[in-house]
Amino acid sequence: MSKNISLEEIKKFWPDKAPDINTVQKYIKKYKKEKIVIKYGGNVLIDRNVFNNFISDINVINKLGLSIIVVHGGGPRIKRELDRKKIVSKFINGLRVTDKNIIDTVEEVLIDFNKDIAISLKKLGSEAASFHTKTDNVIEVEPERKELGFVGRPNKINDNLIQNALNQNKIPIIAPLGLGKQNQTYNINGDTAASAIAKKTEIKKADTNDKCRRCV
């Protein structure tokens, strides 16, 4: 949740290469009552230095007292793991056709990535709350199309879990996974998941477009 913070407090964690610190408080005032969804594209992981910059930015925004929610992708990690297992996948209109073997790998990779983000933030002093199909699932889905297999689209968002995390000054880290009937796991397009969460909770959405820039 947003909180009041002095310029002297901000100076303690403000990055050396960040914009002029004297402009910060006007943005805090502007967004202190907002909740902001940040979609973090999986392609950012191609460069670990970019990943670390992103984590640093999220940490700074959190310390400024702004309420942020991170929804992440994981495409490159998924492809790397599928290649390692010699599992071939195909795409229809940009969506991965996901059978039983593939969904198990997708779930494993995205949960691992989710934990990576949360742990990396904690090392910098920001508490994060992981949300995925094995821990506090927040997205219920229905199948996207039969030919896509276990690919779903959100039909219900449990925003109470998200809000509870924010109330505890934690950053919700949400994997683009959801549960359907009989608790079957479905893969969700990251942009679709982020948009559904933003719409449900009436919050602003920011997208990295798979590029990391200094967020503050």
Protein Blocks (a to p, Z undefined) as FASTA:
>chain_A
ZZdddfklmmmmgcfklccfklmmmmmmmmmmpccdddddfklmmpmklmmmmmmmmmmm
mmnopacdddddhklmmmmmmmmnopacddeehiacddfklmmmmmmmmmmmmmmmmmmm
mmnopacddddfknopabdcddfbfklopadcdfbdcfklmmmmmmnopacddddbddde
hhiacdddfklmmmmmmmmnopadddeklpacdfZZ
